[in-house]
Amino acid sequence: MSESAAMSNAAAATSEALDRPGGDTDSLHPAAAVAARSALLLPIAWLAACGGAKDGAPAALAQPVAAVRRPEVLLPGAPRPAAAPASAPLPTAKELLDWAERRHPSHFPGPRPDIADGALVYRHYPASGNYLGVAAGRVYLLGPLTGAAVWDVGGLADFAPWVLASRVAVDDDAAARFLLHAQFSATPPEVAEVRERGYEAWLQQRFAAPIGQRGWDWLVEKGYDTRDPATQFVGQGYPAEFMVWRALFTAPDAMRQRCALALSEMLVVSLSAISGNNWPQFLGAAYWDLLVEHAFGNFRALLEAITLSPAMGYFLNTAGNQKEDAATGRQPDENYAREVMQLFTIGLVQLQPDGTPQRDAAGQPLPAFDESDVTNLARVFTGYDVDLSSGMLPQADYFVRHPDYARRPMRVDSAKHSALEKNFLGVRIAAGAAPEVALKVALDTLFAHPNVGPFLARQMIQRLVTSDPGPAYVARVAAAFADNGQGVRGDLRALWRAILLDDEARSPDGLTDPRFGKLREPMLRLVQWGRSFGVRSHGGFWKYTYNPRNGVQELLQQPLQAPSVFNFFRPGYVPPGTAMAAVGATAPEFQIVDESSVCSYLNFLCGVLFNGIHHPWDRSLAVAGDLAPTTNAGVEIDVDYSAEVALMPDWPAFVRRLNLMLCAGQLLPATVALIEQQMADLWPSAGNNPAFMRQRVGFALLFLMSAPEYLVQK
């Protein structure tokens, strides 16, 4: 078959596919797809035939007077989103081209730069041979897909609902949905701000906002650094639990805190495992502050910070780790070396850019590292221990460490560092290299590994948006991690932006896609409740901690209290015996769901929604403020339902408000009708008793926060 015939046949087959809504070459008959992909390898011959030049647009595209009208060829097949607000401008050429790259990556494998040619703004995709351009508000396509003809595929207005879905909220529900992906709450003022600013400007404002009060500073403010032996605070970890709840409930930098929480479930340190050290509450606060500080920074800096963190040092045995000793048979501890690869950076298998495994000829996943890599990398992390340069402090008849050690990076003792050669992941560090040099080479090697982008991208998408992200979604986020658009690798702001603004996150398609969404984690449900209804601590100490042995009336999840380095659940968990298992869909949060946890959660709601959170136990030894009686009949953490009470008994308006704030308007009509009817039946009269009115709100929240549409966040 000649080149021209092959291209003609491929273009015809592709044209047929593109006539179908959402068409792509992947939907073609296999034989036609092979022909189409073969044709895409002929851009040079095609360019010559079109009169194109290497560095300029083909004449046919630059002057598309004879364009063939192919309206809506590139538009998705799903129902159109709600119309953009009248005040919203049309998409720019750049926004349209960016959207096309995201939506049709096989046709337009980007990112590619904009090129201006008079009134035409276009991009050329050498890998596919296609051109896509915008001129005078019309969108034009030229390439092997069009059989060397110019197609007019529509106007910017035709594409606006989809393009703008990643830029502006078309209604309050869309704004609330975005907020519940990006932070913890979606109150009416927060929704109004997103509607006014647009997603991009909202994100930029959050990225630029200052960090709120550090957890460390709050502990000091509350007296948890007291050395009086009567308090025993030197050995108590529980104040760190109060610290992190306060941050999640009230910190003004809510998005930063949300991202730090997501990172804490991948870069795990558990308070319960480090509680045997001096000042464990400050170890936990320093680690939390580290995650918050670096959440909008660069992953390379974050990786070094957690590696040298005393909390991580104690948790994964880097603190006090020593070089090999032939006389005693001692070998470097391999715990951190293994987990920094397996769980924090590259994972167990080699990955494609879209996060799917690379496989050998037999179809088996290729391992990312082996035992030799672990053994050699472990030598890098020898000689490190906590920094005690702040000295010791007297406490009664003995001394304790100064708490500042908990936030100082660990220091290395060269005499305890392995001088052996270190070979791992294809990199060699010469014998006798300084420990600081070895650490830099090791972290640079891990950071530069091609797995890091897709490995991190998939897990952060899971934490914020959806449990089973499509490979193309992962690839787009990983690409932003690899290059933030300015040649910088590892920019976490670019990562979060890519996650939250991606079409898969913002498109209304996900609302009806059974594979899209995630089960809300219990701790997120509690924080959302608090932030949605003006949470407050009557005693000012935010005293809430869960009892893992009480499976009857507990949340059964606590920040910084994962049971192991593997977090509360595994990112690749597929619930067995379910419809999800039938299609291999991951749903990590379901690993902590069973009959007991469901009942415990409902019992927990029955207490908290009506009565707030009581301090679960008394401390016989604590600072005066910690022992001070709380107000409001012993309630420690409470909320304000006054705005909800004001809507009663207009039950439709009342339920509509709750539906927006907690579910982004995603309750099914039948669920809304059921809640409205239950409220009307239970309280036919208005009534004005405050306790009675609070009960009404509590019942409505109990119904809503038990509904599947709430528990599964879309």
C-alpha positions in Angstrom: 0.0 0.0 0.0 1.4 3.5 -0.9 1.9 6.2 1.8 -1.0 8.2 0.3 -3.3 5.2 0.3 -2.4 4.2 3.8 -3.0 7.7 5.0 -6.3 8.0 3.1 -7.6 4.7 4.6 -6.5 5.6 8.1 -8.0 9.1 7.8 -11.3 7.6 6.6 -11.3 5.1 9.5 -10.4 7.7 12.0 -13.0 10.1 10.6 -15.6 7.5 11.2 -14.5 7.1 14.8 -14.4 10.8 15.4 -17.9 11.2 14.0 -18.9 9.4 17.2 -19.1 11.6 20.3 -15.9 11.4 22.2 -14.3 9.4 19.4 -10.6 8.5 19.5 -8.3 6.1 17.6 -8.4 3.8 20.6 -12.1 3.1 19.7 -11.4 1.9 16.2 -11.5 -1.7 15.0 -8.0 -3.1 15.7 -7.0 -3.3 12.0 -8.1 0.3 11.4 -6.3 1.4 14.6 -3.1 -0.2 13.4 -3.4 1.6 10.0 -4.2 4.9 11.7 -1.2 4.6 14.0 1.0 3.6 11.1 -0.2 6.7 9.2 0.7 8.9 12.2 4.4 7.9 11.6 4.4 9.8 8.3 4.3 13.5 9.3 7.2 14.5 7.1 5.7 13.2 3.9 2.3 14.6 5.0 3.8 18.0 5.8 5.4 18.2 2.3 2.0 17.3 0.7 0.3 20.1 2.7 2.9 22.7 1.8 4.0 22.9 5.4 7.4 23.7 6.7 9.3 22.4 9.7 9.0 25.7 11.7 5.7 27.1 10.4 2.0 26.3 10.0 1.0 24.6 6.8 -0.6 27.2 4.4 -3.9 25.3 4.6 -4.1 25.9 8.4 -2.8 29.4 8.3 -5.6 30.4 5.8 -8.5 28.0 6.6 -10.9 29.4 4.0 -11.7 26.0 2.6 -12.1 24.2 6.0 -14.5 21.3 6.1 -17.1 21.8 8.8 -17.0 18.9 11.3 -18.8 20.4 14.2 -18.3 18.8 17.7 -15.8 16.3 16.4 -13.6 16.7 19.5 -16.3 17.2 22.1 -17.0 14.6 24.7 -20.0 12.3 24.3 -21.3 12.8 27.9 -24.1 15.3 28.5 -23.0 18.9 28.3 -22.2 20.5 31.6 -24.4 23.3 32.8 -23.9 26.5 30.9 -21.1 28.8 32.1 -22.2 31.9 33.9 -23.1 34.7 31.6 -20.2 36.8 33.0 -17.7 34.1 32.2 -15.6 35.0 29.2 -15.0 32.5 26.3 -12.0 30.2 26.7 -8.8 31.6 25.4 -6.9 29.8 22.6 -4.4 28.6 25.2 -7.1 27.2 27.4 -8.7 25.4 24.5 -5.4 23.9 23.3 -4.5 22.9 26.9 -7.9 21.2 27.2 -7.5 19.4 23.9 -4.2 18.0 25.1 -5.7 16.7 28.3 -8.9 15.3 26.7 -7.3 13.7 23.6 -3.7 12.9 24.4 -3.3 10.4 21.7 -4.2 13.0 19.0 -2.4 15.9 20.8 0.5 14.4 22.9 1.6 17.5 24.9 2.4 19.7 26.4 3.4 21.7 23.4 4.1 25.4 23.1 1.8 27.9 21.5 2.9 29.3 18.1 1.4 32.5 16.7 1.0 33.0 13.0 -0.9 36.2 12.4 -4.4 35.7 13.7 -3.8 32.0 14.2 -2.6 30.4 17.4 -1.7 26.8 17.0 0.3 23.9 18.3 2.1 21.2 16.3 2.4 17.6 17.6 5.3 15.8 15.8 4.5 12.5 17.5 1.1 12.4 15.8 1.6 14.8 12.9 -1.5 16.8 13.9 -2.0 20.5 14.1 -4.6 22.2 16.2 -5.2 25.9 16.0 -7.6 28.7 16.9 -8.4 31.7 14.7 -11.2 34.2 14.9 -12.9 32.1 17.6 -13.0 29.0 15.4 -11.1 25.8 16.2 -9.3 24.0 13.3 -7.7 20.6 13.0 -5.2 19.4 10.4 -3.2 16.3 10.1 -3.3 12.6 9.4 -6.6 12.4 11.3 -8.2 14.7 8.8 -6.7 13.2 5.6 -4.7 16.3 4.9 -7.8 18.5 4.9 -8.5 21.3 7.3 -11.5 20.6 9.6 -13.5 23.3 11.4 -14.4 21.4 14.5 -16.4 24.2 16.2 -16.2 27.6 17.9 -14.8 28.4 21.3 -18.4 28.8 22.5 -19.1 25.2 21.6 -16.2 24.0 23.8 -16.8 26.5 26.6 -18.8 24.2 29.0 -16.0 21.6 29.1 -13.0 24.0 29.0 -14.4 26.3 31.6 -15.3 23.3 33.9 -11.6 23.4 34.9 -11.6 27.1 35.4 -14.9 28.4 36.8 -17.7 26.9 38.8 -20.8 26.9 36.7 -23.0 26.7 39.8 -22.8 26.4 43.6 -22.7 22.6 43.5 -19.6 22.7 41.2 -17.9 25.1 43.6 -18.7 23.0 46.6 -17.5 19.9 44.9 -14.2 21.6 44.1 -13.8 22.8 47.7 -14.5 19.4 49.1 -11.7 18.0 46.9 -9.3 20.8 47.8 -9.9 21.3 51.6 -12.4 20.2 54.3 -15.5 22.3 54.0 -17.8 24.1 51.6 -19.7 26.7 53.5 -21.8 29.3 51.7 -19.2 32.0 52.0 -16.5 29.7 50.7 -18.7 28.6 47.8 -19.3 32.3 47.0 -15.6 33.0 47.0 -14.8 30.2 44.5 -17.7 31.4 42.2 -16.3 34.9 42.3 -12.6 34.1 41.9 -12.6 31.0 39.7 -10.5 27.9 40.5 -7.1 29.1 39.3 -7.2 32.4 41.2 -8.6 30.6 44.3 -5.6 28.2 44.2 -3.1 30.9 43.7 -4.4 32.7 46.7 -4.1 29.6 48.8 -0.6 28.9 47.6 0.4 32.5 48.6 -1.3 32.5 52.0 0.9 32.4 55.1 1.1 29.3 57.3 -1.1 29.4 60.3 0.1 28.8 63.9 2.6 26.0 64.1 1.7 22.9 66.1 4.9 23.3 68.1 4.0 26.9 69.1 0.5 25.8 70.1 1.8 23.1 72.4 4.1 25.7 74.1 1.3 28.2 74.3 -0.9 25.6 76.1 1.9 24.6 78.6 2.6 21.2 77.3 6.4 21.8 77.6 6.0 22.0 81.4 8.7 20.0 83.2 7.1 19.7 86.6 7.3 15.9 87.4 3.6 16.1 88.5 2.5 16.7 84.9 4.6 13.9 83.3 4.4 15.8 80.0 7.9 14.8 79.2 6.7 11.4 78.3 3.2 12.1 77.0 2.2 11.9 73.3 -1.5 12.6 73.6 -1.2 16.4 73.4 0.0 16.0 69.8 -3.4 14.4 69.0 -5.1 17.6 70.4 -2.6 19.7 68.4 -3.4 18.1 65.0 -7.2 18.1 65.6 -7.0 21.8 66.4 -5.1 22.4 63.1 -7.5 20.4 61.0 -10.5 22.0 62.6 -9.5 25.6 62.7 -6.2 26.5 60.9 -6.9 29.3 58.3 -4.7 27.6 55.7 -7.2 24.8 55.2 -5.9 23.7 51.8 -2.3 23.4 53.1 -3.5 21.4 56.1 -5.5 19.1 53.8 -2.5 18.5 51.6 -0.3 17.9 54.6 -2.9 15.3 55.9 -2.7 13.6 52.5 1.1 13.5 52.6 0.9 12.1 56.2 -0.8 9.0 54.9 2.0 8.3 52.5 5.0 9.5 54.4 3.8 7.9 57.6 5.0 8.5 61.1 2.7 7.1 63.9 2.6 8.8 67.3 2.0 5.5 69.1 5.3 4.1 67.8 7.4 7.0 69.0 5.8 7.6 72.4 8.6 6.0 74.4 10.9 9.0 73.8 11.3 12.3 75.6 8.7 14.8 74.5 6.8 12.6 72.0 4.2 15.3 71.6 6.9 17.7 70.3 8.2 14.9 68.0 4.7 14.6 66.5 4.2 18.4 66.3 7.6 18.9 64.6 6.7 16.2 62.0 3.3 17.7 61.3 4.8 21.2 61.0 7.4 19.8 58.6 4.6 18.4 56.4 2.6 21.6 56.5 5.7 23.7 55.7 6.7 21.6 52.7 3.2 20.9 51.4 3.5 23.7 48.8 7.2 23.4 48.3 9.4 20.9 46.4 9.2 17.2 46.9 13.0 17.0 46.9 13.2 19.3 49.9 10.4 17.4 51.6 12.2 14.1 51.1 15.3 15.4 52.8 13.3 16.9 55.6 11.5 13.7 56.5 14.7 11.7 56.1 16.4 13.8 58.8 13.4 14.2 61.0 13.9 12.8 64.5 10.3 11.5 64.4 11.0 9.5 61.3 14.4 8.5 62.7 12.7 6.9 65.7 9.9 5.5 63.7 12.0 3.7 61.0 15.2 3.2 63.0 17.5 5.7 61.3 18.2 7.4 64.6 21.2 5.6 66.1 21.7 3.4 63.0 25.4 2.4 62.8 27.7 1.0 60.2 28.6 -2.7 59.9 30.8 -4.4 62.5 32.4 -7.7 61.6 33.3 -8.4 65.2 29.7 -8.4 66.4 28.1 -9.3 63.1 26.1 -6.0 63.2 24.7 -4.8 59.9 23.1 -1.4 59.1 19.4 -1.3 59.8 17.5 -1.6 56.5 14.1 -0.3 57.6 14.3 3.2 56.3 16.2 2.2 53.1 13.4 -0.2 52.2 10.5 2.0 53.1 11.9 5.2 51.5 11.9 3.3 48.2 8.9 1.0 48.6 6.4 3.5 50.2 7.8 7.0 49.9 9.2 7.4 46.4 9.3 4.6 43.7 7.2 1.6 44.8 7.8 -2.1 44.2 7.6 -2.2 40.4 8.8 -0.2 37.5 6.0 2.1 36.3 4.9 3.6 33.0 4.4 7.4 33.0 0.7 6.7 33.6 1.4 4.6 36.7 0.7 1.2 35.2 3.4 -1.5 35.7 6.1 -2.1 33.1 6.1 -5.9 32.3 8.6 -8.4 31.0 8.0 -10.7 28.0 6.1 -13.1 30.2 3.7 -10.3 31.3 5.2 -10.1 34.9 5.8 -6.7 36.5 9.4 -5.6 36.5 10.7 -5.0 40.0 11.8 -1.5 40.8 14.6 -2.6 43.2 16.1 -5.7 44.8 17.6 -6.7 48.1 21.0 -5.6 47.0 19.6 -2.1 46.4 18.2 -2.1 50.0 21.4 -3.3 51.5 23.6 -0.8 49.8 21.2 2.1 50.3 21.0 1.2 54.0 24.7 2.1 54.3 23.8 5.7 53.3 21.6 6.1 56.4 24.2 5.1 59.0 25.8 7.4 61.5 22.7 9.6 62.0 21.2 10.4 65.4 19.2 13.1 67.1 20.8 16.5 67.6 21.3 17.1 71.4 23.2 20.3 71.1 20.4 22.1 73.0 21.5 20.2 76.0 19.6 18.6 78.9 17.2 20.0 81.3 16.8 19.2 85.0 13.6 17.6 86.1 13.4 16.8 89.8 16.4 14.5 90.5 17.1 13.6 86.9 17.7 15.2 83.5 15.6 15.1 80.4 16.4 16.2 76.8 15.6 19.7 75.8 12.5 19.5 73.6 14.2 21.4 70.8 15.9 18.1 69.7 12.6 17.1 68.3 12.6 19.7 65.6 16.3 19.8 64.8 17.4 17.7 61.7 19.4 14.6 62.8 23.2 15.0 62.6 25.7 12.5 61.3 28.7 11.1 63.1 31.3 10.1 60.4 32.9 7.5 62.6 29.6 5.6 62.7 28.9 6.0 59.0 29.6 3.1 56.7 32.7 3.7 54.5 31.9 0.9 52.1 31.0 1.4 48.5 27.3 1.9 47.9 25.7 0.6 44.7 21.9 1.0 44.3 19.4 1.8 41.5 22.3 2.0 39.0 24.2 4.6 40.9 27.6 4.1 42.6 29.0 6.0 45.6 32.7 5.4 46.0 34.0 3.9 49.2 35.0 6.5 51.7 32.7 9.2 50.4 31.6 11.7 53.0 28.2 10.9 54.6 26.7 14.2 53.5 27.8 13.5 49.9 26.3 10.0 50.1 23.0 11.3 51.4 22.7 13.9 48.7 23.5 11.4 45.9 21.0 8.9 47.4 18.1 11.4 47.7 18.9 13.0 44.3 18.8 9.5 42.8 15.4 8.7 44.4 14.0 12.1 43.4 15.1 11.7 39.8 13.7 8.2 39.4 11.0 8.1 36.7 8.6 6.2 39.1 8.3 9.1 41.6 5.9 11.2 39.5 3.3 8.6 38.8 3.8 6.9 42.2 3.1 10.1 44.1 0.5 11.4 41.6 -1.7 8.3 41.9 -1.7 8.3 45.7 -2.4 12.0 46.1 -5.2 11.7 43.5 -6.6 8.9 45.7 -6.5 11.0 48.8 -8.1 14.1 47.3 -10.3 13.1 44.4 -10.9 9.5 43.4 -9.8 6.1 44.5 -9.3 4.6 41.1 -7.9 7.3 38.8 -7.6 6.6 35.1 -4.1 6.1 33.7 -4.4 9.3 31.6 -5.3 11.3 34.7 -2.2 9.9 36.5 0.0 10.6 33.5 -1.1 14.3 33.3 -0.4 14.8 37.0 2.9 13.0 36.8 3.8 15.2 33.9 3.1 18.3 36.0 5.4 16.9 38.7 8.1 16.2 36.2 7.9 19.8 34.8 5.8 22.6 36.3 5.9 24.4 33.0 9.1 26.3 33.9 11.5 23.3 33.8 11.2 22.5 37.6 10.7 19.0 38.8 8.9 18.1 42.0 6.9 21.3 42.4 4.1 20.3 44.7 2.0 23.3 43.9 2.0 22.1 40.3 1.0 18.6 41.5 -2.0 19.8 43.5 -3.1 22.2 40.7 -2.9 19.4 38.2 -4.9 17.1 40.5 -7.6 19.6 41.3 -8.1 21.2 37.9 -7.9 18.0 35.7 -10.9 17.3 33.6 -11.3 13.9 35.4 -11.7 15.8 38.7 -13.8 18.7 37.5 -15.9 17.2 34.7 -19.5 16.5 35.6 -19.0 13.1 33.9 -17.7 11.8 37.2 -21.0 12.4 38.9 -22.5 9.5 36.9 -19.4 7.4 36.5 -19.6 4.4 38.9 -15.8 4.1 39.0 -15.3 7.7 39.9 -15.1 8.9 43.5 -13.9 7.8 46.9 -15.1 6.7 50.3 -14.7 9.6 52.7 -12.3 8.7 55.5 -13.9 8.9 59.0 -11.5 11.6 60.2 -12.4 13.7 57.1 -16.1 13.4 58.0 -15.5 14.7 61.5 -13.4 17.6 60.3 -15.9 18.5 57.7 -18.7 18.5 60.3 -16.7 20.8 62.5 -15.6 23.3 59.8 -19.1 23.4 58.3 -20.8 24.4 61.5 -18.4 26.7 63.3 -16.5 24.3 65.5 -15.2 25.6 68.8 -13.4 24.2 71.8 -14.9 25.3 75.1 -11.8 24.6 77.1 -9.5 25.8 74.3 -7.5 22.5 74.4 -9.2 20.5 71.6 -9.2 17.4 73.8 -10.2 14.6 71.5 -8.5 11.3 71.1 -10.0 8.0 70.1 -9.7 4.8 71.9 -8.7 2.1 69.4 -10.0 -0.6 71.8 -13.5 0.8 71.8 -15.0 -0.4 68.6 -18.6 0.4 69.7 -18.8 4.2 69.6 -15.6 5.5 68.0 -14.4 7.1 64.8 -11.7 4.4 64.5 -9.3 6.8 62.7 -7.0 9.5 64.1 -4.5 11.7 62.2 -0.9 10.7 62.8 -2.0 7.4 64.3 -1.8 4.9 61.5 -1.3 1.4 62.8 1.8 0.9 60.7 4.1 2.5 58.1 1.6 1.1 55.5 -1.0 3.7 56.7 -4.6 2.9 57.6 -5.1 1.2 54.2 -3.0 0.2 51.2 -3.3 2.3 48.0 -3.8 -0.8 45.9 -6.5 -2.4 48.0 -9.4 -3.9 46.0 -12.4 -5.0 48.1 -12.8 -8.7 47.6 -16.1 -10.2 46.5 -17.5 -6.9 45.3 -18.3 -5.3 41.9 -15.1 -3.3 42.3 -13.1 -6.5 42.5 -14.8 -7.8 39.3 -13.2 -4.8 37.4 -10.1 -4.5 39.5 -11.0 -1.1 40.8 -8.9 0.1 43.8 -10.8 1.5 46.8 -8.3 1.9 49.6 -10.6 3.3 52.3 -12.8 0.2 52.2 -9.9 -1.8 53.8 -11.0 -0.3 57.2 -14.7 -0.9 56.6 -16.5 -3.8 58.2 -19.7 -4.4 60.1 -18.2 -3.3 63.4 -16.7 -0.1 62.0 -20.0 0.9 60.3 -21.9 0.4 63.6 -19.2 2.2 65.6 -19.4 5.2 63.2 -23.2 5.5 63.4 -23.1 5.2 67.2 -20.3 7.9 67.2 -22.6 10.2 65.1 -25.5 9.7 67.5 -23.4 11.1 70.3 -21.4 13.8 68.5 -24.0 15.4 66.3 -26.4 15.9 69.2 -24.0 16.6 72.1 -20.6 17.5 70.7 -17.4 15.8 71.9 -16.8 15.2 75.6 -13.3 14.8 77.0 -13.1 11.0 76.9 -11.1 10.6 80.1 -9.6 12.7 82.9 -5.9 13.2 83.4 -4.9 13.0 87.1 -1.6 14.6 86.1 -1.8 17.7 83.8 -1.2 21.4 83.7 -3.8 23.5 85.3 -5.4 24.5 82.0 -5.7 20.9 81.0 -7.5 20.1 84.2 -9.7 23.2 84.2 -13.4 22.4 84.2 -15.0 22.8 80.7 -18.2 24.7 80.2 -21.4 23.5 78.6 -21.9 20.4 80.8 -18.4 19.0 80.1 -18.5 19.4 76.3 -15.0 20.0 75.0 -15.7 20.4 71.2 -19.0 21.7 69.9 -20.5 23.4 66.9 -23.0 26.2 66.2 -26.2 25.2 64.4 -27.8 28.6 64.6 -27.8 29.2 60.8 -29.5 25.9 60.2 -32.1 26.5 63.0 -33.0 29.8 61.3 -34.2 27.9 58.3 -36.7 25.8 60.2 -39.3 24.7 59.4 -38.7 25.4 55.7 -37.5 21.8 55.4 -36.6 22.0 51.6 -34.4 25.0 52.2 -32.9 23.5 55.3 -32.0 20.2 53.6 -30.8 22.1 50.5 -28.3 24.0 52.7 -27.0 20.7 54.2 -26.9 19.0 50.9 -24.7 21.8 49.4 -22.3 22.1 52.3 -21.7 18.3 53.0 -22.5 16.7 49.6 -22.0 19.4 47.0 -25.6 18.9 46.0 -25.1 15.2 45.2 -27.9 13.7 47.3 -30.3 11.8 45.1 -33.8 13.3 44.8 -35.2 10.3 46.6 -32.8 10.8 49.5 -33.7 14.5 49.7 -37.4 13.7 49.7 -36.9 11.1 52.4 -35.0 13.5 54.7 -37.5 16.2 54.2 -40.4 13.9 54.9 -38.7 12.5 58.0 -38.1 16.0 59.4 -41.7 17.1 58.6 -43.2 14.0 60.3 -41.0 14.1 63.4 -41.5 17.8 64.0 -44.8 19.0 62.5 -44.8 22.1 64.8 -42.1 24.8 64.8 -41.1 24.9 68.5 -38.4 27.2 69.8 -36.7 25.2 72.6 -32.9 25.5 71.8 -32.2 21.9 72.8 -35.2 20.7 70.8 -34.0 22.7 67.7 -30.5 21.3 68.1 -32.0 17.8 68.1 -33.7 18.5 64.8 -30.4 19.5 63.1 -28.7 16.5 64.6 -31.3 14.1 63.2 -31.0 15.7 59.8 -27.2 15.3 59.8 -27.5 11.8 61.0 -29.7 10.9 58.1 -27.4 12.7 55.6 -24.1 11.6 57.0 -25.3 8.0 56.8 -26.4 8.3 53.2 -24.4 6.5 50.5 -24.2 9.7 48.4 -22.4 11.4 51.4 -20.2 8.5 52.3 -19.0 8.2 48.7 -17.6 11.5 47.6 -17.8 12.3 43.9 
